[in-house]
Amino acid sequence: MSAKNGSIKLVAGNSNPALAQAIANGLALPLTKAVVRRFADMEIFVEIQENVRGSDVFIIQSTSFPANDHLMELLIITDALRRASARRITAVVPYFGYARQDRKVGSRAPISAKLVANMITHAGVDRVMTLDLHAAQIQGFFDIPTDNLFASPVMARDIKERFDLGNVLVVSPDVGGVVRARGLAKRINTPLAIIDKRRERAGESEVMNVIGDCAGFTCILIDDIVDSGGTLVNAAEALLANGAKDVYAYISHGVLSGGAAARIIGSRLKELVITDSILPTEAVQKAKNIRTLSIAPLIAEAIARTASEESVSSLFD
């Protein structure tokens, strides 16, 4: 396929080569030949090995662990493409790292999400495409067009195929995620409940109360990020203590750092479903109660629509 004004080129960094290849397969396009490697002192070197002059180029690169390395890869690939006279550069960032630092949480604290947005913009990116930002207002941190895609259609399709919707209850694991959970509940026409959670310190959470009747329901927790897994485990315990039949979780970004996979395996969660926005670790791949949904078809369609100057938002109508 070709863009409205020039050819499409797909360039992949090292953060998630499997997702990049799946997106390329969905578009029936090859990945552009490029070298993204390290010098002995771990400096990043990039060389684009094909002509991209006048092309509509999409860089596929999540800024997941190691976040700083993958962010620098994105910036340096952008600079290489800009100097090679690419017509337009779109950063496709399925998982946008630093998104949780979207406001000042105390005196003399940074707003790192804004800083990263500035870095990406000033490197020469013309447009950003991402998935389920931690906070929707991060789109405003960029001074360039930004498309925030949603995994909810992929999740809704999977839920409809696997569950009796008459017995399903969508649950937000905290008050801040109510809008996201309500959107999915509306899409699959199910009731909604909320977990009232108090976080004592970063990385730890304490479930205080369940708002809503969950007795007898199959509960589905919905959130954008699972990191340590503590919130999900505590939420599942609270729901089961209040009479829930089973508890599942559908999460957009499986960060799952440290011993999170082991924590999920040892929990009473029936299943954790994540997308492949972040390359799963070996521990995640081996976990029997963690399953991955592919968002490659969704991103491929969004790339095709962006290249042909068609509506992206209509994907979610």
C-alpha positions, 0 to 999 in steps of 0.5 A: 500500500502507499500513502496519499502523498508518497510511500509508507515506510515502517521502521522498528526499534528494539523495544518490541520487534514481534509487535512491529513485525505483526503490524508490518504483516497486517499492512502487507509491508516489509519493515524498512532495513535499519541498524539500531545497535550499541557501541561498546560504551552502550551509545546507540547507533542508528543507520537507515539502510533504505531510501526514505526521501519523501516517504511517510515513515512510521517508527514503531517503538514502545518506551518500555523497560529499559525505558531510557534506552528505548526512548533514546532509540526513538529519538535517534531514529527520528533524527536519522529519518529527518536528516534522510529527508522523510516527508512525515515522521509518525512515532507509533508508541504503543506504550508511552513510558513516563505517562504516570508522571503527568502532574506534580505530586509534591514540591520540587517534583518534575512533570516528566511526561511533559518533558518526554513529550517535548523531547519527542517533538523537538527530535523532529516527530510530526505526529504521535500515535499511542495506546491507552494513555494513563491520562488523556490530558497527556495528549495536550503535552504534545504540540503536534497531532496526537492519536490516543488509540483504545484497546477497548474494542479488542477487549470487548470482542474477547469478552463477548466471545468468552463470557455470558454477558448476563452474568458479567460485572465490569469493575474499576480498580480505583476511582481514577479509572471509572471513565475507562471502565464505564466506557467498556461496560457501556460497550458490552452492556453490563453493570459497573462497580468501583474499588475504593482504594487508598495508596499509602506509598508508591507501589503499594495499595490497600483496598478499602471498600467495594462500591456496588453489588458484586455477589454472584457476578463474574467480575472483570477488572479494567485498567490501563497499566499493571506494574507490581500487580498489588492493586489487582491482587488486592482488588480480586480479594476484596471482590471475592470477599464480597461474593464475586463468583470469579475475578478476571482482569483486562489491562492494556499495558503489562509492565509487570516489573519485578516479581509481578508475574509470580504475584499474579500466578499466586493470586486468586485472579482467574486470569489476567489478560494484557495486550502486546503493547509491551514485549512479554518477559519469559516469566509472563509467557510462562504464567498459566493465568496470564494471556496476551491479546494482539493489538497489531491489527488495530494499530495497522488499521490506524496507520493505514488510515493516517497514511491515507488521511482518513478518520482514525476516531471512527475506529472506536465509534 
